[in-house]
Amino acid sequence: MVVQDKEWESRVKGLLKAELKRRNVTYADLVGKLTGIGVMDSEPNIRNKISRGKFTAVFLIQCLTAIGANEIRL
């Protein structure tokens, strides 16, 4: 893996974690909010995805939608 890829993964992970923190949403809360929009996933799985920083754009948008993030800062 190219170092640049790790930098992008770190950036996207930080972006999602910052949005969760800004809204005081825990991983357990996120599971419930995702379930509310029809996305079924476990807390450990979500925690691992975010921790690794390797997740799809679809997962990112699902999370942002679930927590009500209409805008994000890059």
mmCIF file of the N, C-alpha and C atoms, coordinates in Angstrom:
data_MODEL
# 
_entry.id   MODEL 
# 
loop_
_atom_site.group_PDB 
_atom_site.id 
_atom_site.type_symbol 
_atom_site.label_atom_id 
_atom_site.label_alt_id 
_atom_site.label_comp_id 
_atom_site.label_asym_id 
_atom_site.label_entity_id 
_atom_site.label_seq_id 
_atom_site.pdbx_PDB_ins_code 
_atom_site.Cartn_x 
_atom_site.Cartn_y 
_atom_site.Cartn_z 
_atom_site.occupancy 
_atom_site.B_iso_or_equiv 
_atom_site.pdbx_formal_charge 
_atom_site.auth_seq_id 
_atom_site.auth_comp_id 
_atom_site.auth_asym_id 
_atom_site.auth_atom_id 
_atom_site.pdbx_PDB_model_num 
ATOM 1   N N  . MET A 1 1  ? 0.838   -1.180 0.000  1.00 0.00 ? 1  MET A N  1 
ATOM 2   C CA . MET A 1 1  ? 0.000   0.000  0.000  1.00 0.00 ? 1  MET A CA 1 
ATOM 3   C C  . MET A 1 1  ? 0.888   1.249  0.000  1.00 0.00 ? 1  MET A C  1 
ATOM 4   N N  . VAL A 1 2  ? 0.520   2.191  -0.782 1.00 0.00 ? 2  VAL A N  1 
ATOM 5   C CA . VAL A 1 2  ? 1.257   3.442  -0.884 1.00 0.00 ? 2  VAL A CA 1 
ATOM 6   C C  . VAL A 1 2  ? 0.981   4.290  0.357  1.00 0.00 ? 2  VAL A C  1 
ATOM 7   N N  . VAL A 1 3  ? 1.985   4.996  0.814  1.00 0.00 ? 3  VAL A N  1 
ATOM 8   C CA . VAL A 1 3  ? 1.849   5.841  2.002  1.00 0.00 ? 3  VAL A CA 1 
ATOM 9   C C  . VAL A 1 3  ? 0.699   6.823  1.822  1.00 0.00 ? 3  VAL A C  1 
ATOM 10  N N  . GLN A 1 4  ? 0.532   7.341  0.626  1.00 0.00 ? 4  GLN A N  1 
ATOM 11  C CA . GLN A 1 4  ? -0.535  8.293  0.362  1.00 0.00 ? 4  GLN A CA 1 
ATOM 12  C C  . GLN A 1 4  ? -1.907  7.691  0.666  1.00 0.00 ? 4  GLN A C  1 
ATOM 13  N N  . ASP A 1 5  ? -2.090  6.407  0.366  1.00 0.00 ? 5  ASP A N  1 
ATOM 14  C CA . ASP A 1 5  ? -3.358  5.751  0.661  1.00 0.00 ? 5  ASP A CA 1 
ATOM 15  C C  . ASP A 1 5  ? -3.648  5.776  2.157  1.00 0.00 ? 5  ASP A C  1 
ATOM 16  N N  . LYS A 1 6  ? -2.622  5.511  2.952  1.00 0.00 ? 6  LYS A N  1 
ATOM 17  C CA . LYS A 1 6  ? -2.803  5.539  4.406  1.00 0.00 ? 6  LYS A CA 1 
ATOM 18  C C  . LYS A 1 6  ? -3.193  6.937  4.872  1.00 0.00 ? 6  LYS A C  1 
ATOM 19  N N  . GLU A 1 7  ? -2.622  7.949  4.250  1.00 0.00 ? 7  GLU A N  1 
ATOM 20  C CA . GLU A 1 7  ? -2.965  9.321  4.608  1.00 0.00 ? 7  GLU A CA 1 
ATOM 21  C C  . GLU A 1 7  ? -4.432  9.617  4.290  1.00 0.00 ? 7  GLU A C  1 
ATOM 22  N N  . TRP A 1 8  ? -4.911  9.140  3.145  1.00 0.00 ? 8  TRP A N  1 
ATOM 23  C CA . TRP A 1 8  ? -6.323  9.343  2.792  1.00 0.00 ? 8  TRP A CA 1 
ATOM 24  C C  . TRP A 1 8  ? -7.237  8.590  3.755  1.00 0.00 ? 8  TRP A C  1 
ATOM 25  N N  . GLU A 1 9  ? -6.851  7.358  4.097  1.00 0.00 ? 9  GLU A N  1 
ATOM 26  C CA . GLU A 1 9  ? -7.651  6.575  5.050  1.00 0.00 ? 9  GLU A CA 1 
ATOM 27  C C  . GLU A 1 9  ? -7.716  7.284  6.393  1.00 0.00 ? 9  GLU A C  1 
ATOM 28  N N  . SER A 1 10 ? -6.603  7.812  6.834  1.00 0.00 ? 10 SER A N  1 
ATOM 29  C CA . SER A 1 10 ? -6.564  8.534  8.100  1.00 0.00 ? 10 SER A CA 1 
ATOM 30  C C  . SER A 1 10 ? -7.443  9.787  8.043  1.00 0.00 ? 10 SER A C  1 
ATOM 31  N N  . ARG A 1 11 ? -7.411  10.450 6.920  1.00 0.00 ? 11 ARG A N  1 
ATOM 32  C CA . ARG A 1 11 ? -8.216  11.673 6.761  1.00 0.00 ? 11 ARG A CA 1 
ATOM 33  C C  . ARG A 1 11 ? -9.713  11.367 6.801  1.00 0.00 ? 11 ARG A C  1 
ATOM 34  N N  . VAL A 1 12 ? -10.139 10.333 6.084  1.00 0.00 ? 12 VAL A N  1 
ATOM 35  C CA . VAL A 1 12 ? -11.569 10.015 6.055  1.00 0.00 ? 12 VAL A CA 1 
ATOM 36  C C  . VAL A 1 12 ? -12.035 9.473  7.408  1.00 0.00 ? 12 VAL A C  1 
ATOM 37  N N  . LYS A 1 13 ? -11.175 8.709  8.067  1.00 0.00 ? 13 LYS A N  1 
ATOM 38  C CA . LYS A 1 13 ? -11.500 8.212  9.407  1.00 0.00 ? 13 LYS A CA 1 
ATOM 39  C C  . LYS A 1 13 ? -11.669 9.387  10.365 1.00 0.00 ? 13 LYS A C  1 
ATOM 40  N N  . GLY A 1 14 ? -10.754 10.334 10.312 1.00 0.00 ? 14 GLY A N  1 
ATOM 41  C CA . GLY A 1 14 ? -10.824 11.511 11.171 1.00 0.00 ? 14 GLY A CA 1 
ATOM 42  C C  . GLY A 1 14 ? -12.059 12.344 10.903 1.00 0.00 ? 14 GLY A C  1 
ATOM 43  N N  . LEU A 1 15 ? -12.430 12.452 9.634  1.00 0.00 ? 15 LEU A N  1 
ATOM 44  C CA . LEU A 1 15 ? -13.620 13.214 9.259  1.00 0.00 ? 15 LEU A CA 1 
ATOM 45  C C  . LEU A 1 15 ? -14.872 12.606 9.889  1.00 0.00 ? 15 LEU A C  1 
ATOM 46  N N  . LEU A 1 16 ? -15.029 11.294 9.759  1.00 0.00 ? 16 LEU A N  1 
ATOM 47  C CA . LEU A 1 16 ? -16.211 10.635 10.321 1.00 0.00 ? 16 LEU A CA 1 
ATOM 48  C C  . LEU A 1 16 ? -16.210 10.698 11.845 1.00 0.00 ? 16 LEU A C  1 
ATOM 49  N N  . LYS A 1 17 ? -15.062 10.444 12.451 1.00 0.00 ? 17 LYS A N  1 
ATOM 50  C CA . LYS A 1 17 ? -14.985 10.492 13.917 1.00 0.00 ? 17 LYS A CA 1 
ATOM 51  C C  . LYS A 1 17 ? -15.285 11.896 14.440 1.00 0.00 ? 17 LYS A C  1 
ATOM 52  N N  . ALA A 1 18 ? -14.826 12.918 13.724 1.00 0.00 ? 18 ALA A N  1 
ATOM 53  C CA . ALA A 1 18 ? -15.091 14.299 14.136 1.00 0.00 ? 18 ALA A CA 1 
ATOM 54  C C  . ALA A 1 18 ? -16.581 14.611 14.068 1.00 0.00 ? 18 ALA A C  1 
ATOM 55  N N  . GLU A 1 19 ? -17.250 14.128 13.029 1.00 0.00 ? 19 GLU A N  1 
ATOM 56  C CA . GLU A 1 19 ? -18.692 14.372 12.904 1.00 0.00 ? 19 GLU A CA 1 
ATOM 57  C C  . GLU A 1 19 ? -19.455 13.639 14.005 1.00 0.00 ? 19 GLU A C  1 
ATOM 58  N N  . LEU A 1 20 ? -19.031 12.435 14.347 1.00 0.00 ? 20 LEU A N  1 
ATOM 59  C CA . LEU A 1 20 ? -19.672 11.697 15.440 1.00 0.00 ? 20 LEU A CA 1 
ATOM 60  C C  . LEU A 1 20 ? -19.480 12.442 16.756 1.00 0.00 ? 20 LEU A C  1 
ATOM 61  N N  . LYS A 1 21 ? -18.266 12.895 17.001 1.00 0.00 ? 21 LYS A N  1 
ATOM 62  C CA . LYS A 1 21 ? -17.958 13.602 18.250 1.00 0.00 ? 21 LYS A CA 1 
ATOM 63  C C  . LYS A 1 21 ? -18.716 14.924 18.326 1.00 0.00 ? 21 LYS A C  1 
ATOM 64  N N  . ARG A 1 22 ? -18.765 15.642 17.223 1.00 0.00 ? 22 ARG A N  1 
ATOM 65  C CA . ARG A 1 22 ? -19.454 16.932 17.176 1.00 0.00 ? 22 ARG A CA 1 
ATOM 66  C C  . ARG A 1 22 ? -20.928 16.791 17.582 1.00 0.00 ? 22 ARG A C  1 
ATOM 67  N N  . ARG A 1 23 ? -21.496 15.639 17.276 1.00 0.00 ? 23 ARG A N  1 
ATOM 68  C CA . ARG A 1 23 ? -22.911 15.395 17.579 1.00 0.00 ? 23 ARG A CA 1 
ATOM 69  C C  . ARG A 1 23 ? -23.108 14.513 18.811 1.00 0.00 ? 23 ARG A C  1 
ATOM 70  N N  . ASN A 1 24 ? -22.021 14.223 19.523 1.00 0.00 ? 24 ASN A N  1 
ATOM 71  C CA . ASN A 1 24 ? -22.064 13.353 20.709 1.00 0.00 ? 24 ASN A CA 1 
ATOM 72  C C  . ASN A 1 24 ? -22.726 12.010 20.415 1.00 0.00 ? 24 ASN A C  1 
ATOM 73  N N  . VAL A 1 25 ? -22.355 11.405 19.293 1.00 0.00 ? 25 VAL A N  1 
ATOM 74  C CA . VAL A 1 25 ? -22.906 10.113 18.891 1.00 0.00 ? 25 VAL A CA 1 
ATOM 75  C C  . VAL A 1 25 ? -21.869 9.037  19.168 1.00 0.00 ? 25 VAL A C  1 
ATOM 76  N N  . THR A 1 26 ? -22.220 8.084  20.011 1.00 0.00 ? 26 THR A N  1 
ATOM 77  C CA . THR A 1 26 ? -21.343 6.952  20.297 1.00 0.00 ? 26 THR A CA 1 
ATOM 78  C C  . THR A 1 26 ? -21.514 5.897  19.206 1.00 0.00 ? 26 THR A C  1 
ATOM 79  N N  . TYR A 1 27 ? -20.644 4.900  19.205 1.00 0.00 ? 27 TYR A N  1 
ATOM 80  C CA . TYR A 1 27 ? -20.792 3.809  18.238 1.00 0.00 ? 27 TYR A CA 1 
ATOM 81  C C  . TYR A 1 27 ? -22.113 3.079  18.468 1.00 0.00 ? 27 TYR A C  1 
ATOM 82  N N  . ALA A 1 28 ? -22.498 2.901  19.720 1.00 0.00 ? 28 ALA A N  1 
ATOM 83  C CA . ALA A 1 28 ? -23.783 2.253  20.023 1.00 0.00 ? 28 ALA A CA 1 
ATOM 84  C C  . ALA A 1 28 ? -24.937 3.091  19.473 1.00 0.00 ? 28 ALA A C  1 
ATOM 85  N N  . ASP A 1 29 ? -24.848 4.409  19.641 1.00 0.00 ? 29 ASP A N  1 
ATOM 86  C CA . ASP A 1 29 ? -25.872 5.293  19.077 1.00 0.00 ? 29 ASP A CA 1 
ATOM 87  C C  . ASP A 1 29 ? -25.910 5.165  17.563 1.00 0.00 ? 29 ASP A C  1 
ATOM 88  N N  . LEU A 1 30 ? -24.739 5.102  16.958 1.00 0.00 ? 30 LEU A N  1 
ATOM 89  C CA . LEU A 1 30 ? -24.657 5.013  15.500 1.00 0.00 ? 30 LEU A CA 1 
ATOM 90  C C  . LEU A 1 30 ? -25.336 3.755  14.991 1.00 0.00 ? 30 LEU A C  1 
ATOM 91  N N  . VAL A 1 31 ? -25.153 2.636  15.697 1.00 0.00 ? 31 VAL A N  1 
ATOM 92  C CA . VAL A 1 31 ? -25.814 1.384  15.314 1.00 0.00 ? 31 VAL A CA 1 
ATOM 93  C C  . VAL A 1 31 ? -27.326 1.606  15.245 1.00 0.00 ? 31 VAL A C  1 
ATOM 94  N N  . GLY A 1 32 ? -27.886 2.235  16.273 1.00 0.00 ? 32 GLY A N  1 
ATOM 95  C CA . GLY A 1 32 ? -29.319 2.493  16.306 1.00 0.00 ? 32 GLY A CA 1 
ATOM 96  C C  . GLY A 1 32 ? -29.773 3.429  15.196 1.00 0.00 ? 32 GLY A C  1 
ATOM 97  N N  . LYS A 1 33 ? -28.971 4.465  14.944 1.00 0.00 ? 33 LYS A N  1 
ATOM 98  C CA . LYS A 1 33 ? -29.325 5.429  13.898 1.00 0.00 ? 33 LYS A CA 1 
ATOM 99  C C  . LYS A 1 33 ? -29.236 4.797  12.515 1.00 0.00 ? 33 LYS A C  1 
ATOM 100 N N  . LEU A 1 34 ? -28.239 3.945  12.311 1.00 0.00 ? 34 LEU A N  1 
ATOM 101 C CA . LEU A 1 34 ? -28.134 3.233  11.038 1.00 0.00 ? 34 LEU A CA 1 
ATOM 102 C C  . LEU A 1 34 ? -29.306 2.278  10.846 1.00 0.00 ? 34 LEU A C  1 
ATOM 103 N N  . THR A 1 35 ? -29.685 1.589  11.920 1.00 0.00 ? 35 THR A N  1 
ATOM 104 C CA . THR A 1 35 ? -30.830 0.690  11.858 1.00 0.00 ? 35 THR A CA 1 
ATOM 105 C C  . THR A 1 35 ? -32.080 1.481  11.452 1.00 0.00 ? 35 THR A C  1 
ATOM 106 N N  . GLY A 1 36 ? -32.186 2.705  11.960 1.00 0.00 ? 36 GLY A N  1 
ATOM 107 C CA . GLY A 1 36 ? -33.322 3.563  11.634 1.00 0.00 ? 36 GLY A CA 1 
ATOM 108 C C  . GLY A 1 36 ? -33.440 3.902  10.161 1.00 0.00 ? 36 GLY A C  1 
ATOM 109 N N  . ILE A 1 37 ? -32.324 3.838  9.424  1.00 0.00 ? 37 ILE A N  1 
ATOM 110 C CA . ILE A 1 37 ? -32.383 4.096  7.987  1.00 0.00 ? 37 ILE A CA 1 
ATOM 111 C C  . ILE A 1 37 ? -32.255 2.799  7.181  1.00 0.00 ? 37 ILE A C  1 
ATOM 112 N N  . GLY A 1 38 ? -32.379 1.653  7.886  1.00 0.00 ? 38 GLY A N  1 
ATOM 113 C CA . GLY A 1 38 ? -32.394 0.358  7.211  1.00 0.00 ? 38 GLY A CA 1 
ATOM 114 C C  . GLY A 1 38 ? -31.043 -0.301 7.004  1.00 0.00 ? 38 GLY A C  1 
ATOM 115 N N  . VAL A 1 39 ? -30.012 0.192  7.706  1.00 0.00 ? 39 VAL A N  1 
ATOM 116 C CA . VAL A 1 39 ? -28.675 -0.392 7.578  1.00 0.00 ? 39 VAL A CA 1 
ATOM 117 C C  . VAL A 1 39 ? -28.390 -1.205 8.835  1.00 0.00 ? 39 VAL A C  1 
ATOM 118 N N  . MET A 1 40 ? -28.273 -2.503 8.663  1.00 0.00 ? 40 MET A N  1 
ATOM 119 C CA . MET A 1 40 ? -28.057 -3.382 9.794  1.00 0.00 ? 40 MET A CA 1 
ATOM 120 C C  . MET A 1 40 ? -26.569 -3.720 9.908  1.00 0.00 ? 40 MET A C  1 
ATOM 121 N N  . ASP A 1 41 ? -25.987 -3.407 11.055 1.00 0.00 ? 41 ASP A N  1 
ATOM 122 C CA . ASP A 1 41 ? -24.584 -3.709 11.310 1.00 0.00 ? 41 ASP A CA 1 
ATOM 123 C C  . ASP A 1 41 ? -24.382 -3.762 12.813 1.00 0.00 ? 41 ASP A C  1 
ATOM 124 N N  . SER A 1 42 ? -23.360 -4.478 13.243 1.00 0.00 ? 42 SER A N  1 
ATOM 125 C CA . SER A 1 42 ? -23.104 -4.607 14.682 1.00 0.00 ? 42 SER A CA 1 
ATOM 126 C C  . SER A 1 42 ? -22.145 -3.519 15.142 1.00 0.00 ? 42 SER A C  1 
ATOM 127 N N  . GLU A 1 43 ? -22.184 -3.234 16.430 1.00 0.00 ? 43 GLU A N  1 
ATOM 128 C CA . GLU A 1 43 ? -21.274 -2.232 16.990 1.00 0.00 ? 43 GLU A CA 1 
ATOM 129 C C  . GLU A 1 43 ? -19.806 -2.619 16.802 1.00 0.00 ? 43 GLU A C  1 
ATOM 130 N N  . PRO A 1 44 ? -19.423 -3.879 17.098 1.00 0.00 ? 44 PRO A N  1 
ATOM 131 C CA . PRO A 1 44 ? -18.007 -4.231 16.885 1.00 0.00 ? 44 PRO A CA 1 
ATOM 132 C C  . PRO A 1 44 ? -17.574 -4.057 15.426 1.00 0.00 ? 44 PRO A C  1 
ATOM 133 N N  . ASN A 1 45 ? -18.442 -4.403 14.488 1.00 0.00 ? 45 ASN A N  1 
ATOM 134 C CA . ASN A 1 45 ? -18.104 -4.278 13.077 1.00 0.00 ? 45 ASN A CA 1 
ATOM 135 C C  . ASN A 1 45 ? -17.930 -2.806 12.691 1.00 0.00 ? 45 ASN A C  1 
ATOM 136 N N  . ILE A 1 46 ? -18.828 -1.962 13.162 1.00 0.00 ? 46 ILE A N  1 
ATOM 137 C CA . ILE A 1 46 ? -18.737 -0.524 12.879 1.00 0.00 ? 46 ILE A CA 1 
ATOM 138 C C  . ILE A 1 46 ? -17.477 0.052  13.510 1.00 0.00 ? 46 ILE A C  1 
ATOM 139 N N  . ARG A 1 47 ? -17.222 -0.326 14.738 1.00 0.00 ? 47 ARG A N  1 
ATOM 140 C CA . ARG A 1 47 ? -16.026 0.157  15.440 1.00 0.00 ? 47 ARG A CA 1 
ATOM 141 C C  . ARG A 1 47 ? -14.759 -0.218 14.660 1.00 0.00 ? 47 ARG A C  1 
ATOM 142 N N  . ASN A 1 48 ? -14.701 -1.464 14.170 1.00 0.00 ? 48 ASN A N  1 
ATOM 143 C CA . ASN A 1 48 ? -13.531 -1.926 13.411 1.00 0.00 ? 48 ASN A CA 1 
ATOM 144 C C  . ASN A 1 48 ? -13.390 -1.192 12.085 1.00 0.00 ? 48 ASN A C  1 
ATOM 145 N N  . LYS A 1 49 ? -14.497 -1.015 11.376 1.00 0.00 ? 49 LYS A N  1 
ATOM 146 C CA . LYS A 1 49 ? -14.451 -0.299 10.094 1.00 0.00 ? 49 LYS A CA 1 
ATOM 147 C C  . LYS A 1 49 ? -13.872 1.098  10.281 1.00 0.00 ? 49 LYS A C  1 
ATOM 148 N N  . ILE A 1 50 ? -14.423 1.809  11.257 1.00 0.00 ? 50 ILE A N  1 
ATOM 149 C CA . ILE A 1 50 ? -13.991 3.188  11.475 1.00 0.00 ? 50 ILE A CA 1 
ATOM 150 C C  . ILE A 1 50 ? -12.553 3.226  11.985 1.00 0.00 ? 50 ILE A C  1 
ATOM 151 N N  . SER A 1 51 ? -12.202 2.305  12.859 1.00 0.00 ? 51 SER A N  1 
ATOM 152 C CA . SER A 1 51 ? -10.847 2.255  13.402 1.00 0.00 ? 51 SER A CA 1 
ATOM 153 C C  . SER A 1 51 ? -9.811  2.038  12.305 1.00 0.00 ? 51 SER A C  1 
ATOM 154 N N  . ARG A 1 52 ? -10.124 1.156  11.370 1.00 0.00 ? 52 ARG A N  1 
ATOM 155 C CA . ARG A 1 52 ? -9.194  0.877  10.271 1.00 0.00 ? 52 ARG A CA 1 
ATOM 156 C C  . ARG A 1 52 ? -9.159  2.026  9.264  1.00 0.00 ? 52 ARG A C  1 
ATOM 157 N N  . GLY A 1 53 ? -10.274 2.757  9.158  1.00 0.00 ? 53 GLY A N  1 
ATOM 158 C CA . GLY A 1 53 ? -10.347 3.822  8.163  1.00 0.00 ? 53 GLY A CA 1 
ATOM 159 C C  . GLY A 1 53 ? -10.579 3.283  6.768  1.00 0.00 ? 53 GLY A C  1 
ATOM 160 N N  . LYS A 1 54 ? -10.910 2.014  6.685  1.00 0.00 ? 54 LYS A N  1 
ATOM 161 C CA . LYS A 1 54 ? -11.168 1.378  5.388  1.00 0.00 ? 54 LYS A CA 1 
ATOM 162 C C  . LYS A 1 54 ? -12.648 1.037  5.305  1.00 0.00 ? 54 LYS A C  1 
ATOM 163 N N  . PHE A 1 55 ? -13.383 1.927  4.681  1.00 0.00 ? 55 PHE A N  1 
ATOM 164 C CA . PHE A 1 55 ? -14.793 1.673  4.458  1.00 0.00 ? 55 PHE A CA 1 
ATOM 165 C C  . PHE A 1 55 ? -15.208 2.363  3.170  1.00 0.00 ? 55 PHE A C  1 
ATOM 166 N N  . THR A 1 56 ? -16.321 1.947  2.654  1.00 0.00 ? 56 THR A N  1 
ATOM 167 C CA . THR A 1 56 ? -16.765 2.468  1.365  1.00 0.00 ? 56 THR A CA 1 
ATOM 168 C C  . THR A 1 56 ? -17.355 3.868  1.510  1.00 0.00 ? 56 THR A C  1 
ATOM 169 N N  . ALA A 1 57 ? -17.448 4.538  0.390  1.00 0.00 ? 57 ALA A N  1 
ATOM 170 C CA . ALA A 1 57 ? -18.125 5.837  0.358  1.00 0.00 ? 57 ALA A CA 1 
ATOM 171 C C  . ALA A 1 57 ? -19.585 5.659  0.751  1.00 0.00 ? 57 ALA A C  1 
ATOM 172 N N  . VAL A 1 58 ? -20.164 4.540  0.388  1.00 0.00 ? 58 VAL A N  1 
ATOM 173 C CA . VAL A 1 58 ? -21.551 4.255  0.744  1.00 0.00 ? 58 VAL A CA 1 
ATOM 174 C C  . VAL A 1 58 ? -21.702 4.232  2.264  1.00 0.00 ? 58 VAL A C  1 
ATOM 175 N N  . PHE A 1 59 ? -20.801 3.539  2.957  1.00 0.00 ? 59 PHE A N  1 
ATOM 176 C CA . PHE A 1 59 ? -20.867 3.481  4.420  1.00 0.00 ? 59 PHE A CA 1 
ATOM 177 C C  . PHE A 1 59 ? -20.711 4.876  5.021  1.00 0.00 ? 59 PHE A C  1 
ATOM 178 N N  . LEU A 1 60 ? -19.784 5.666  4.486  1.00 0.00 ? 60 LEU A N  1 
ATOM 179 C CA . LEU A 1 60 ? -19.576 7.030  4.977  1.00 0.00 ? 60 LEU A CA 1 
ATOM 180 C C  . LEU A 1 60 ? -20.861 7.846  4.842  1.00 0.00 ? 60 LEU A C  1 
ATOM 181 N N  . ILE A 1 61 ? -21.487 7.806  3.678  1.00 0.00 ? 61 ILE A N  1 
ATOM 182 C CA . ILE A 1 61 ? -22.714 8.577  3.443  1.00 0.00 ? 61 ILE A CA 1 
ATOM 183 C C  . ILE A 1 61 ? -23.855 8.047  4.308  1.00 0.00 ? 61 ILE A C  1 
ATOM 184 N N  . GLN A 1 62 ? -23.921 6.735  4.494  1.00 0.00 ? 62 GLN A N  1 
ATOM 185 C CA . GLN A 1 62 ? -24.950 6.166  5.383  1.00 0.00 ? 62 GLN A CA 1 
ATOM 186 C C  . GLN A 1 62 ? -24.781 6.705  6.795  1.00 0.00 ? 62 GLN A C  1 
ATOM 187 N N  . CYS A 1 63 ? -23.545 6.715  7.294  1.00 0.00 ? 63 CYS A N  1 
ATOM 188 C CA . CYS A 1 63 ? -23.294 7.213  8.647  1.00 0.00 ? 63 CYS A CA 1 
ATOM 189 C C  . CYS A 1 63 ? -23.637 8.687  8.761  1.00 0.00 ? 63 CYS A C  1 
ATOM 190 N N  . LEU A 1 64 ? -23.179 9.477  7.803  1.00 0.00 ? 64 LEU A N  1 
ATOM 191 C CA . LEU A 1 64 ? -23.441 10.918 7.845  1.00 0.00 ? 64 LEU A CA 1 
ATOM 192 C C  . LEU A 1 64 ? -24.935 11.209 7.767  1.00 0.00 ? 64 LEU A C  1 
ATOM 193 N N  . THR A 1 65 ? -25.645 10.467 6.928  1.00 0.00 ? 65 THR A N  1 
ATOM 194 C CA . THR A 1 65 ? -27.097 10.630 6.822  1.00 0.00 ? 65 THR A CA 1 
ATOM 195 C C  . THR A 1 65 ? -27.775 10.249 8.136  1.00 0.00 ? 65 THR A C  1 
ATOM 196 N N  . ALA A 1 66 ? -27.356 9.118  8.710  1.00 0.00 ? 66 ALA A N  1 
ATOM 197 C CA . ALA A 1 66 ? -27.959 8.615  9.947  1.00 0.00 ? 66 ALA A CA 1 
ATOM 198 C C  . ALA A 1 66 ? -27.800 9.614  11.099 1.00 0.00 ? 66 ALA A C  1 
ATOM 199 N N  . ILE A 1 67 ? -26.668 10.319 11.156 1.00 0.00 ? 67 ILE A N  1 
ATOM 200 C CA . ILE A 1 67 ? -26.450 11.253 12.266 1.00 0.00 ? 67 ILE A CA 1 
ATOM 201 C C  . ILE A 1 67 ? -26.928 12.661 11.938 1.00 0.00 ? 67 ILE A C  1 
ATOM 202 N N  . GLY A 1 68 ? -27.471 12.834 10.730 1.00 0.00 ? 68 GLY A N  1 
ATOM 203 C CA . GLY A 1 68 ? -28.033 14.142 10.375 1.00 0.00 ? 68 GLY A CA 1 
ATOM 204 C C  . GLY A 1 68 ? -27.010 15.166 9.943  1.00 0.00 ? 68 GLY A C  1 
ATOM 205 N N  . ALA A 1 69 ? -25.882 14.703 9.423  1.00 0.00 ? 69 ALA A N  1 
ATOM 206 C CA . ALA A 1 69 ? -24.835 15.632 8.950  1.00 0.00 ? 69 ALA A CA 1 
ATOM 207 C C  . ALA A 1 69 ? -25.165 16.018 7.502  1.00 0.00 ? 69 ALA A C  1 
ATOM 208 N N  . ASN A 1 70 ? -25.678 17.211 7.326  1.00 0.00 ? 70 ASN A N  1 
ATOM 209 C CA . ASN A 1 70 ? -26.027 17.692 5.995  1.00 0.00 ? 70 ASN A CA 1 
ATOM 210 C C  . ASN A 1 70 ? -24.831 18.326 5.287  1.00 0.00 ? 70 ASN A C  1 
ATOM 211 N N  . GLU A 1 71 ? -23.865 18.764 6.080  1.00 0.00 ? 71 GLU A N  1 
ATOM 212 C CA . GLU A 1 71 ? -22.653 19.367 5.543  1.00 0.00 ? 71 GLU A CA 1 
ATOM 213 C C  . GLU A 1 71 ? -21.467 18.815 6.323  1.00 0.00 ? 71 GLU A C  1 
ATOM 214 N N  . ILE A 1 72 ? -20.331 18.702 5.640  1.00 0.00 ? 72 ILE A N  1 
ATOM 215 C CA . ILE A 1 72 ? -19.112 18.297 6.329  1.00 0.00 ? 72 ILE A CA 1 
ATOM 216 C C  . ILE A 1 72 ? -17.995 19.254 5.930  1.00 0.00 ? 72 ILE A C  1 
ATOM 217 N N  . ARG A 1 73 ? -17.026 19.399 6.803  1.00 0.00 ? 73 ARG A N  1 
ATOM 218 C CA . ARG A 1 73 ? -15.865 20.232 6.539  1.00 0.00 ? 73 ARG A CA 1 
ATOM 219 C C  . ARG A 1 73 ? -14.697 19.337 6.141  1.00 0.00 ? 73 ARG A C  1 
ATOM 220 N N  . LEU A 1 74 ? -14.104 19.644 4.995  1.00 0.00 ? 74 LEU A N  1 
ATOM 221 C CA . LEU A 1 74 ? -12.966 18.838 4.531  1.00 0.00 ? 74 LEU A CA 1 
ATOM 222 C C  . LEU A 1 74 ? -11.664 19.476 4.943  1.00 0.00 ? 74 LEU A C  1 
# 
